[in-house]
């Protein structure tokens, strides 16, 4: 199962501060969960074929997980919750989209 999380940063958020936190805390913390087989964060650079229009989202997190039950147990851990709490201060209304391969 894959979870795709598009989001923008909240107004006034320091981009460099967020990106440093993502690299040094978010990626290793979430990526290190037993139920997560892959975790990446992507920064949008534009729209294909339309370079003058900004993309609707600036960032995308992509998590591949083994199953929802194990993932929910992993993210419920208080230490994990404390480590990733800053995400809520950076991300403006992130959407956690559940997907499956077709």
PDB file as gemmi writes it, atoms N, CA and C in Angstrom:
CRYST1    1.000    1.000    1.000  90.00  90.00  90.00 P 1                      
ATOM      1  N   UNK A   1       0.848  -1.177   0.000  1.00  0.00           N  
ATOM      2  CA  UNK A   1       0.000   0.000   0.000  1.00  0.00           C  
ATOM      3  C   UNK A   1       0.891   1.237   0.000  1.00  0.00           C  
ATOM      4  N   UNK A   2       0.438   2.251  -0.688  1.00  0.00           N  
ATOM      5  CA  UNK A   2       1.174   3.508  -0.758  1.00  0.00           C  
ATOM      6  C   UNK A   2       0.286   4.644  -0.262  1.00  0.00           C  
ATOM      7  N   UNK A   3       0.894   5.534   0.520  1.00  0.00           N  
ATOM      8  CA  UNK A   3       0.220   6.742   0.981  1.00  0.00           C  
ATOM      9  C   UNK A   3       0.939   7.924   0.349  1.00  0.00           C  
ATOM     10  N   UNK A   4       0.174   8.768  -0.335  1.00  0.00           N  
ATOM     11  CA  UNK A   4       0.735   9.954  -0.977  1.00  0.00           C  
ATOM     12  C   UNK A   4       0.160  11.170  -0.263  1.00  0.00           C  
ATOM     13  N   UNK A   5       1.055  12.070   0.159  1.00  0.00           N  
ATOM     14  CA  UNK A   5       0.641  13.217   0.965  1.00  0.00           C  
ATOM     15  C   UNK A   5       1.056  14.511   0.263  1.00  0.00           C  
ATOM     16  N   UNK A   6       0.139  15.116  -0.508  1.00  0.00           N  
ATOM     17  CA  UNK A   6       0.447  16.429  -1.078  1.00  0.00           C  
ATOM     18  C   UNK A   6       0.160  17.522  -0.044  1.00  0.00           C  
ATOM     19  N   UNK A   7       1.029  18.534  -0.036  1.00  0.00           N  
ATOM     20  CA  UNK A   7       0.800  19.642   0.896  1.00  0.00           C  
ATOM     21  C   UNK A   7       1.613  20.859   0.488  1.00  0.00           C  
ATOM     22  N   UNK A   8       1.176  21.987   0.999  1.00  0.00           N  
ATOM     23  CA  UNK A   8       1.924  23.238   0.921  1.00  0.00           C  
ATOM     24  C   UNK A   8       2.373  23.583   2.326  1.00  0.00           C  
ATOM     25  N   UNK A   9       3.325  24.464   2.425  1.00  0.00           N  
ATOM     26  CA  UNK A   9       3.744  24.940   3.740  1.00  0.00           C  
ATOM     27  C   UNK A   9       2.808  26.053   4.187  1.00  0.00           C  
ATOM     28  N   UNK A  10       2.628  26.168   5.492  1.00  0.00           N  
ATOM     29  CA  UNK A  10       1.806  27.243   6.033  1.00  0.00           C  
ATOM     30  C   UNK A  10       2.452  28.588   5.717  1.00  0.00           C  
ATOM     31  N   UNK A  11       1.647  29.614   5.519  1.00  0.00           N  
ATOM     32  CA  UNK A  11       2.209  30.953   5.260  1.00  0.00           C  
ATOM     33  C   UNK A  11       3.187  31.343   6.377  1.00  0.00           C  
ATOM     34  N   UNK A  12       4.297  31.920   5.970  1.00  0.00           N  
ATOM     35  CA  UNK A  12       5.308  32.368   6.919  1.00  0.00           C  
ATOM     36  C   UNK A  12       6.311  31.308   7.323  1.00  0.00           C  
ATOM     37  N   UNK A  13       6.116  30.070   6.866  1.00  0.00           N  
ATOM     38  CA  UNK A  13       7.050  29.000   7.207  1.00  0.00           C  
ATOM     39  C   UNK A  13       8.373  29.216   6.493  1.00  0.00           C  
ATOM     40  N   UNK A  14       9.449  29.052   7.210  1.00  0.00           N  
ATOM     41  CA  UNK A  14      10.790  29.148   6.635  1.00  0.00           C  
ATOM     42  C   UNK A  14      11.067  27.858   5.860  1.00  0.00           C  
ATOM     43  N   UNK A  15      11.181  27.979   4.536  1.00  0.00           N  
ATOM     44  CA  UNK A  15      11.369  26.810   3.667  1.00  0.00           C  
ATOM     45  C   UNK A  15      12.634  26.043   4.048  1.00  0.00           C  
ATOM     46  N   UNK A  16      13.730  26.746   4.266  1.00  0.00           N  
ATOM     47  CA  UNK A  16      14.991  26.083   4.610  1.00  0.00           C  
ATOM     48  C   UNK A  16      14.863  25.323   5.927  1.00  0.00           C  
ATOM     49  N   UNK A  17      14.159  25.913   6.886  1.00  0.00           N  
ATOM     50  CA  UNK A  17      13.960  25.236   8.178  1.00  0.00           C  
ATOM     51  C   UNK A  17      13.147  23.966   7.998  1.00  0.00           C  
ATOM     52  N   UNK A  18      12.047  24.045   7.227  1.00  0.00           N  
ATOM     53  CA  UNK A  18      11.236  22.848   6.978  1.00  0.00           C  
ATOM     54  C   UNK A  18      12.069  21.770   6.281  1.00  0.00           C  
ATOM     55  N   UNK A  19      12.768  22.145   5.216  1.00  0.00           N  
ATOM     56  CA  UNK A  19      13.510  21.154   4.446  1.00  0.00           C  
ATOM     57  C   UNK A  19      14.624  20.512   5.273  1.00  0.00           C  
ATOM     58  N   UNK A  20      15.256  21.273   6.144  1.00  0.00           N  
ATOM     59  CA  UNK A  20      16.270  20.706   7.042  1.00  0.00           C  
ATOM     60  C   UNK A  20      15.623  19.713   8.002  1.00  0.00           C  
ATOM     61  N   UNK A  21      14.477  20.075   8.564  1.00  0.00           N  
ATOM     62  CA  UNK A  21      13.757  19.162   9.455  1.00  0.00           C  
ATOM     63  C   UNK A  21      13.346  17.898   8.705  1.00  0.00           C  
ATOM     64  N   UNK A  22      12.869  18.057   7.482  1.00  0.00           N  
ATOM     65  CA  UNK A  22      12.452  16.892   6.686  1.00  0.00           C  
ATOM     66  C   UNK A  22      13.634  15.949   6.461  1.00  0.00           C  
ATOM     67  N   UNK A  23      14.788  16.512   6.104  1.00  0.00           N  
ATOM     68  CA  UNK A  23      15.977  15.680   5.838  1.00  0.00           C  
ATOM     69  C   UNK A  23      16.517  15.010   7.102  1.00  0.00           C  
ATOM     70  N   UNK A  24      16.583  15.757   8.191  1.00  0.00           N  
ATOM     71  CA  UNK A  24      17.279  15.259   9.381  1.00  0.00           C  
ATOM     72  C   UNK A  24      16.384  14.540  10.380  1.00  0.00           C  
ATOM     73  N   UNK A  25      15.079  14.799  10.344  1.00  0.00           N  
ATOM     74  CA  UNK A  25      14.187  14.176  11.326  1.00  0.00           C  
ATOM     75  C   UNK A  25      13.094  13.343  10.678  1.00  0.00           C  
ATOM     76  N   UNK A  26      12.321  13.952   9.791  1.00  0.00           N  
ATOM     77  CA  UNK A  26      11.159  13.266   9.227  1.00  0.00           C  
ATOM     78  C   UNK A  26      11.551  12.036   8.418  1.00  0.00           C  
ATOM     79  N   UNK A  27      12.468  12.205   7.480  1.00  0.00           N  
ATOM     80  CA  UNK A  27      12.854  11.072   6.630  1.00  0.00           C  
ATOM     81  C   UNK A  27      13.416   9.894   7.433  1.00  0.00           C  
ATOM     82  N   UNK A  28      14.386  10.112   8.322  1.00  0.00           N  
ATOM     83  CA  UNK A  28      14.897   8.955   9.055  1.00  0.00           C  
ATOM     84  C   UNK A  28      13.909   8.385  10.075  1.00  0.00           C  
ATOM     85  N   UNK A  29      13.066   9.232  10.660  1.00  0.00           N  
ATOM     86  CA  UNK A  29      12.123   8.750  11.673  1.00  0.00           C  
ATOM     87  C   UNK A  29      11.012   7.925  11.038  1.00  0.00           C  
ATOM     88  N   UNK A  30      10.290   8.504  10.095  1.00  0.00           N  
ATOM     89  CA  UNK A  30       9.202   7.767   9.440  1.00  0.00           C  
ATOM     90  C   UNK A  30       9.749   6.632   8.587  1.00  0.00           C  
ATOM     91  N   UNK A  31      10.862   6.897   7.914  1.00  0.00           N  
ATOM     92  CA  UNK A  31      11.463   5.860   7.076  1.00  0.00           C  
ATOM     93  C   UNK A  31      12.004   4.684   7.868  1.00  0.00           C  
ATOM     94  N   UNK A  32      12.255   4.893   9.153  1.00  0.00           N  
ATOM     95  CA  UNK A  32      12.776   3.827   9.999  1.00  0.00           C  
ATOM     96  C   UNK A  32      11.720   2.973  10.665  1.00  0.00           C  
ATOM     97  N   UNK A  33      10.461   3.298  10.466  1.00  0.00           N  
ATOM     98  CA  UNK A  33       9.407   2.479  11.069  1.00  0.00           C  
ATOM     99  C   UNK A  33       9.398   1.084  10.450  1.00  0.00           C  
ATOM    100  N   UNK A  34       9.170   0.055  11.245  1.00  0.00           N  
ATOM    101  CA  UNK A  34       9.153  -1.312  10.700  1.00  0.00           C  
ATOM    102  C   UNK A  34       8.125  -1.521   9.585  1.00  0.00           C  
ATOM    103  N   UNK A  35       7.010  -0.813   9.647  1.00  0.00           N  
ATOM    104  CA  UNK A  35       5.951  -0.992   8.647  1.00  0.00           C  
ATOM    105  C   UNK A  35       6.173  -0.170   7.378  1.00  0.00           C  
ATOM    106  N   UNK A  36       7.194   0.659   7.355  1.00  0.00           N  
ATOM    107  CA  UNK A  36       7.464   1.506   6.188  1.00  0.00           C  
ATOM    108  C   UNK A  36       8.605   0.899   5.379  1.00  0.00           C  
ATOM    109  N   UNK A  37       8.320   0.538   4.130  1.00  0.00           N  
ATOM    110  CA  UNK A  37       9.347  -0.054   3.269  1.00  0.00           C  
ATOM    111  C   UNK A  37      10.075   1.004   2.448  1.00  0.00           C  
ATOM    112  N   UNK A  38       9.437   2.169   2.276  1.00  0.00           N  
ATOM    113  CA  UNK A  38      10.071   3.269   1.550  1.00  0.00           C  
ATOM    114  C   UNK A  38       9.377   4.564   1.945  1.00  0.00           C  
ATOM    115  N   UNK A  39      10.176   5.623   2.122  1.00  0.00           N  
ATOM    116  CA  UNK A  39       9.611   6.931   2.436  1.00  0.00           C  
ATOM    117  C   UNK A  39      10.464   7.980   1.754  1.00  0.00           C  
ATOM    118  N   UNK A  40       9.820   8.798   0.926  1.00  0.00           N  
ATOM    119  CA  UNK A  40      10.515   9.870   0.231  1.00  0.00           C  
ATOM    120  C   UNK A  40       9.703  11.157   0.340  1.00  0.00           C  
ATOM    121  N   UNK A  41      10.398  12.283   0.260  1.00  0.00           N  
ATOM    122  CA  UNK A  41       9.761  13.588   0.240  1.00  0.00           C  
ATOM    123  C   UNK A  41      10.225  14.280  -1.039  1.00  0.00           C  
ATOM    124  N   UNK A  42       9.277  14.843  -1.757  1.00  0.00           N  
ATOM    125  CA  UNK A  42       9.566  15.463  -3.047  1.00  0.00           C  
ATOM    126  C   UNK A  42       9.121  16.914  -3.045  1.00  0.00           C  
ATOM    127  N   UNK A  43       9.936  17.770  -3.652  1.00  0.00           N  
ATOM    128  CA  UNK A  43       9.594  19.185  -3.809  1.00  0.00           C  
ATOM    129  C   UNK A  43       9.204  19.416  -5.265  1.00  0.00           C  
ATOM    130  N   UNK A  44       8.026  19.981  -5.481  1.00  0.00           N  
ATOM    131  CA  UNK A  44       7.565  20.264  -6.840  1.00  0.00           C  
ATOM    132  C   UNK A  44       8.439  21.350  -7.460  1.00  0.00           C  
ATOM    133  N   UNK A  45       8.745  21.175  -8.741  1.00  0.00           N  
ATOM    134  CA  UNK A  45       9.572  22.150  -9.448  1.00  0.00           C  
ATOM    135  C   UNK A  45       8.824  22.833 -10.586  1.00  0.00           C  
ATOM    136  N   UNK A  46       7.605  22.399 -10.871  1.00  0.00           N  
ATOM    137  CA  UNK A  46       6.829  23.006 -11.940  1.00  0.00           C  
ATOM    138  C   UNK A  46       5.818  22.037 -12.493  1.00  0.00           C  
ATOM    139  N   UNK A  47       5.084  22.493 -13.492  1.00  0.00           N  
ATOM    140  CA  UNK A  47       4.119  21.656 -14.188  1.00  0.00           C  
ATOM    141  C   UNK A  47       4.658  21.322 -15.568  1.00  0.00           C  
ATOM    142  N   UNK A  48       4.622  20.075 -15.928  1.00  0.00           N  
ATOM    143  CA  UNK A  48       5.097  19.638 -17.232  1.00  0.00           C  
ATOM    144  C   UNK A  48       4.299  20.339 -18.331  1.00  0.00           C  
ATOM    145  N   UNK A  49       5.002  20.978 -19.230  1.00  0.00           N  
ATOM    146  CA  UNK A  49       4.363  21.648 -20.351  1.00  0.00           C  
ATOM    147  C   UNK A  49       3.779  23.017 -20.039  1.00  0.00           C  
ATOM    148  N   UNK A  50       3.860  23.434 -18.781  1.00  0.00           N  
ATOM    149  CA  UNK A  50       3.281  24.722 -18.390  1.00  0.00           C  
ATOM    150  C   UNK A  50       4.173  25.366 -17.322  1.00  0.00           C  
ATOM    151  N   UNK A  51       5.360  25.786 -17.715  1.00  0.00           N  
ATOM    152  CA  UNK A  51       6.335  26.263 -16.730  1.00  0.00           C  
ATOM    153  C   UNK A  51       5.949  27.560 -16.016  1.00  0.00           C  
ATOM    154  N   UNK A  52       4.971  28.284 -16.531  1.00  0.00           N  
ATOM    155  CA  UNK A  52       4.593  29.558 -15.914  1.00  0.00           C  
ATOM    156  C   UNK A  52       3.523  29.423 -14.829  1.00  0.00           C  
ATOM    157  N   UNK A  53       2.901  28.257 -14.749  1.00  0.00           N  
ATOM    158  CA  UNK A  53       1.853  28.036 -13.755  1.00  0.00           C  
ATOM    159  C   UNK A  53       2.431  27.276 -12.566  1.00  0.00           C  
ATOM    160  N   UNK A  54       2.282  27.797 -11.362  1.00  0.00           N  
ATOM    161  CA  UNK A  54       2.804  27.077 -10.206  1.00  0.00           C  
ATOM    162  C   UNK A  54       1.982  25.809  -9.941  1.00  0.00           C  
ATOM    163  N   UNK A  55       2.637  24.747  -9.484  1.00  0.00           N  
ATOM    164  CA  UNK A  55       1.901  23.524  -9.166  1.00  0.00           C  
ATOM    165  C   UNK A  55       0.957  23.753  -7.982  1.00  0.00           C  
ATOM    166  N   UNK A  56      -0.109  22.960  -7.889  1.00  0.00           N  
ATOM    167  CA  UNK A  56      -1.059  23.150  -6.797  1.00  0.00           C  
ATOM    168  C   UNK A  56      -0.490  22.787  -5.427  1.00  0.00           C  
ATOM    169  N   UNK A  57       0.519  21.936  -5.402  1.00  0.00           N  
ATOM    170  CA  UNK A  57       1.175  21.556  -4.147  1.00  0.00           C  
ATOM    171  C   UNK A  57       2.676  21.724  -4.296  1.00  0.00           C  
ATOM    172  N   UNK A  58       3.321  22.155  -3.233  1.00  0.00           N  
ATOM    173  CA  UNK A  58       4.768  22.363  -3.252  1.00  0.00           C  
ATOM    174  C   UNK A  58       5.548  21.114  -2.864  1.00  0.00           C  
ATOM    175  N   UNK A  59       4.930  20.233  -2.045  1.00  0.00           N  
ATOM    176  CA  UNK A  59       5.626  19.050  -1.538  1.00  0.00           C  
ATOM    177  C   UNK A  59       4.730  17.830  -1.606  1.00  0.00           C  
ATOM    178  N   UNK A  60       5.392  16.680  -1.695  1.00  0.00           N  
ATOM    179  CA  UNK A  60       4.699  15.392  -1.695  1.00  0.00           C  
ATOM    180  C   UNK A  60       5.515  14.413  -0.869  1.00  0.00           C  
ATOM    181  N   UNK A  61       4.861  13.786   0.091  1.00  0.00           N  
ATOM    182  CA  UNK A  61       5.474  12.666   0.797  1.00  0.00           C  
ATOM    183  C   UNK A  61       4.887  11.399   0.197  1.00  0.00           C  
ATOM    184  N   UNK A  62       5.738  10.383   0.038  1.00  0.00           N  
ATOM    185  CA  UNK A  62       5.291   9.097  -0.498  1.00  0.00           C  
ATOM    186  C   UNK A  62       5.783   8.010   0.440  1.00  0.00           C  
ATOM    187  N   UNK A  63       4.837   7.300   1.046  1.00  0.00           N  
ATOM    188  CA  UNK A  63       5.163   6.219   1.972  1.00  0.00           C  
ATOM    189  C   UNK A  63       4.657   4.900   1.412  1.00  0.00           C  
ATOM    190  N   UNK A  64       5.520   3.925   1.313  1.00  0.00           N  
ATOM    191  CA  UNK A  64       5.112   2.565   1.004  1.00  0.00           C  
ATOM    192  C   UNK A  64       5.102   1.806   2.317  1.00  0.00           C  
ATOM    193  N   UNK A  65       3.958   1.195   2.625  1.00  0.00           N  
ATOM    194  CA  UNK A  65       3.817   0.509   3.904  1.00  0.00           C  
ATOM    195  C   UNK A  65       3.443  -0.956   3.689  1.00  0.00           C  
ATOM    196  N   UNK A  66       3.761  -1.760   4.687  1.00  0.00           N  
ATOM    197  CA  UNK A  66       3.462  -3.192   4.599  1.00  0.00           C  
ATOM    198  C   UNK A  66       1.969  -3.445   4.708  1.00  0.00           C  
ATOM    199  N   UNK A  67       1.326  -2.801   5.674  1.00  0.00           N  
ATOM    200  CA  UNK A  67      -0.127  -2.898   5.842  1.00  0.00           C  
ATOM    201  C   UNK A  67      -0.570  -1.810   6.818  1.00  0.00           C  
ATOM    202  N   UNK A  68      -1.839  -1.477   6.762  1.00  0.00           N  
ATOM    203  CA  UNK A  68      -2.356  -0.374   7.556  1.00  0.00           C  
ATOM    204  C   UNK A  68      -2.324  -0.684   9.053  1.00  0.00           C  
ATOM    205  N   UNK A  69      -2.615  -1.902   9.441  1.00  0.00           N  
ATOM    206  CA  UNK A  69      -2.645  -2.253  10.863  1.00  0.00           C  
ATOM    207  C   UNK A  69      -1.279  -2.024  11.515  1.00  0.00           C  
ATOM    208  N   UNK A  70      -0.232  -2.522  10.901  1.00  0.00           N  
ATOM    209  CA  UNK A  70       1.115  -2.336  11.461  1.00  0.00           C  
ATOM    210  C   UNK A  70       1.530  -0.871  11.431  1.00  0.00           C  
ATOM    211  N   UNK A  71       1.187  -0.177  10.350  1.00  0.00           N  
ATOM    212  CA  UNK A  71       1.530   1.235  10.238  1.00  0.00           C  
ATOM    213  C   UNK A  71       0.852   2.049  11.344  1.00  0.00           C  
ATOM    214  N   UNK A  72      -0.428   1.792  11.574  1.00  0.00           N  
ATOM    215  CA  UNK A  72      -1.152   2.513  12.617  1.00  0.00           C  
ATOM    216  C   UNK A  72      -0.524   2.251  13.991  1.00  0.00           C  
ATOM    217  N   UNK A  73      -0.102   1.034  14.234  1.00  0.00           N  
ATOM    218  CA  UNK A  73       0.557   0.715  15.503  1.00  0.00           C  
ATOM    219  C   UNK A  73       1.871   1.477  15.615  1.00  0.00           C  
ATOM    220  N   UNK A  74       2.646   1.516  14.539  1.00  0.00           N  
ATOM    221  CA  UNK A  74       3.937   2.220  14.554  1.00  0.00           C  
ATOM    222  C   UNK A  74       3.774   3.710  14.810  1.00  0.00           C  
ATOM    223  N   UNK A  75       2.829   4.337  14.125  1.00  0.00           N  
ATOM    224  CA  UNK A  75       2.703   5.795  14.262  1.00  0.00           C  
ATOM    225  C   UNK A  75       2.006   6.199  15.557  1.00  0.00           C  
ATOM    226  N   UNK A  76       1.434   5.250  16.261  1.00  0.00           N  
ATOM    227  CA  UNK A  76       0.799   5.542  17.547  1.00  0.00           C  
ATOM    228  C   UNK A  76       1.801   5.649  18.685  1.00  0.00           C  
ATOM    229  N   UNK A  77       3.034   5.238  18.436  1.00  0.00           N  
ATOM    230  CA  UNK A  77       4.064   5.280  19.460  1.00  0.00           C  
ATOM    231  C   UNK A  77       4.311   6.734  19.887  1.00  0.00           C  
ATOM    232  N   UNK A  78       4.296   7.015  21.206  1.00  0.00           N  
ATOM    233  CA  UNK A  78       4.487   8.396  21.672  1.00  0.00           C  
ATOM    234  C   UNK A  78       5.817   9.018  21.240  1.00  0.00           C  
ATOM    235  N   UNK A  79       6.876   8.239  21.156  1.00  0.00           N  
ATOM    236  CA  UNK A  79       8.168   8.785  20.711  1.00  0.00           C  
ATOM    237  C   UNK A  79       8.096   9.211  19.249  1.00  0.00           C  
ATOM    238  N   UNK A  80       7.415   8.410  18.426  1.00  0.00           N  
ATOM    239  CA  UNK A  80       7.240   8.780  17.025  1.00  0.00           C  
ATOM    240  C   UNK A  80       6.410  10.049  16.927  1.00  0.00           C  
ATOM    241  N   UNK A  81       5.319  10.104  17.656  1.00  0.00           N  
ATOM    242  CA  UNK A  81       4.439  11.274  17.632  1.00  0.00           C  
ATOM    243  C   UNK A  81       5.194  12.549  18.006  1.00  0.00           C  
ATOM    244  N   UNK A  82       6.051  12.458  19.006  1.00  0.00           N  
ATOM    245  CA  UNK A  82       6.828  13.630  19.429  1.00  0.00           C  
ATOM    246  C   UNK A  82       7.812  14.059  18.349  1.00  0.00           C  
ATOM    247  N   UNK A  83       8.446  13.084  17.698  1.00  0.00           N  
ATOM    248  CA  UNK A  83       9.449  13.404  16.683  1.00  0.00           C  
ATOM    249  C   UNK A  83       8.845  14.074  15.456  1.00  0.00           C  
ATOM    250  N   UNK A  84       7.648  13.656  15.071  1.00  0.00           N  
ATOM    251  CA  UNK A  84       7.053  14.201  13.843  1.00  0.00           C  
ATOM    252  C   UNK A  84       6.029  15.305  14.103  1.00  0.00           C  
ATOM    253  N   UNK A  85       5.831  15.680  15.345  1.00  0.00           N  
ATOM    254  CA  UNK A  85       4.880  16.748  15.676  1.00  0.00           C  
ATOM    255  C   UNK A  85       5.132  18.045  14.900  1.00  0.00           C  
ATOM    256  N   UNK A  86       6.388  18.419  14.649  1.00  0.00           N  
ATOM    257  CA  UNK A  86       6.605  19.662  13.887  1.00  0.00           C  
ATOM    258  C   UNK A  86       5.968  19.664  12.500  1.00  0.00           C  
ATOM    259  N   UNK A  87       5.699  18.485  11.925  1.00  0.00           N  
ATOM    260  CA  UNK A  87       5.060  18.446  10.611  1.00  0.00           C  
ATOM    261  C   UNK A  87       3.767  19.253  10.614  1.00  0.00           C  
ATOM    262  N   UNK A  88       3.011  19.172  11.697  1.00  0.00           N  
ATOM    263  CA  UNK A  88       1.743  19.896  11.787  1.00  0.00           C  
ATOM    264  C   UNK A  88       1.951  21.410  11.842  1.00  0.00           C  
ATOM    265  N   UNK A  89       3.120  21.854  12.298  1.00  0.00           N  
ATOM    266  CA  UNK A  89       3.388  23.293  12.311  1.00  0.00           C  
ATOM    267  C   UNK A  89       3.863  23.786  10.946  1.00  0.00           C  
ATOM    268  N   UNK A  90       4.408  22.878  10.145  1.00  0.00           N  
ATOM    269  CA  UNK A  90       4.902  23.249   8.815  1.00  0.00           C  
ATOM    270  C   UNK A  90       3.843  23.088   7.724  1.00  0.00           C  
ATOM    271  N   UNK A  91       3.139  21.961   7.726  1.00  0.00           N  
ATOM    272  CA  UNK A  91       2.256  21.597   6.612  1.00  0.00           C  
ATOM    273  C   UNK A  91       0.879  22.215   6.758  1.00  0.00           C  
ATOM    274  N   UNK A  92       0.404  22.785   5.669  1.00  0.00           N  
ATOM    275  CA  UNK A  92      -0.914  23.427   5.633  1.00  0.00           C  
ATOM    276  C   UNK A  92      -1.923  22.445   5.028  1.00  0.00           C  
ATOM    277  N   UNK A  93      -2.735  21.844   5.877  1.00  0.00           N  
ATOM    278  CA  UNK A  93      -3.813  20.931   5.461  1.00  0.00           C  
ATOM    279  C   UNK A  93      -3.319  19.796   4.554  1.00  0.00           C  
ATOM    280  N   UNK A  94      -2.358  18.993   5.028  1.00  0.00           N  
ATOM    281  CA  UNK A  94      -1.905  17.874   4.205  1.00  0.00           C  
ATOM    282  C   UNK A  94      -3.030  16.869   3.975  1.00  0.00           C  
ATOM    283  N   UNK A  95      -3.024  16.252   2.817  1.00  0.00           N  
ATOM    284  CA  UNK A  95      -4.015  15.236   2.457  1.00  0.00           C  
ATOM    285  C   UNK A  95      -3.309  13.877   2.440  1.00  0.00           C  
ATOM    286  N   UNK A  96      -3.786  12.926   3.223  1.00  0.00           N  
ATOM    287  CA  UNK A  96      -3.187  11.596   3.277  1.00  0.00           C  
ATOM    288  C   UNK A  96      -4.021  10.669   2.388  1.00  0.00           C  
ATOM    289  N   UNK A  97      -3.534  10.457   1.172  1.00  0.00           N  
ATOM    290  CA  UNK A  97      -4.287   9.713   0.165  1.00  0.00           C  
ATOM    291  C   UNK A  97      -3.808   8.274   0.141  1.00  0.00           C  
ATOM    292  N   UNK A  98      -4.723   7.338   0.400  1.00  0.00           N  
ATOM    293  CA  UNK A  98      -4.404   5.912   0.369  1.00  0.00           C  
ATOM    294  C   UNK A  98      -4.544   5.414  -1.048  1.00  0.00           C  
ATOM    295  N   UNK A  99      -3.580   4.626  -1.506  1.00  0.00           N  
ATOM    296  CA  UNK A  99      -3.614   4.117  -2.874  1.00  0.00           C  
ATOM    297  C   UNK A  99      -3.308   2.631  -2.903  1.00  0.00           C  
ATOM    298  N   UNK A 100      -3.625   2.036  -4.031  1.00  0.00           N  
ATOM    299  CA  UNK A 100      -3.233   0.648  -4.295  1.00  0.00           C  
ATOM    300  C   UNK A 100      -2.863   0.541  -5.760  1.00  0.00           C  
ATOM    301  N   UNK A 101      -2.004  -0.399  -6.067  1.00  0.00           N  
ATOM    302  CA  UNK A 101      -1.596  -0.604  -7.453  1.00  0.00           C  
ATOM    303  C   UNK A 101      -2.748  -1.217  -8.262  1.00  0.00           C  
ATOM    304  N   UNK A 102      -2.801  -0.862  -9.536  1.00  0.00           N  
ATOM    305  CA  UNK A 102      -3.809  -1.474 -10.424  1.00  0.00           C  
ATOM    306  C   UNK A 102      -3.111  -2.230 -11.533  1.00  0.00           C  
TER     307      UNK A 102                                                      
END                                                                             
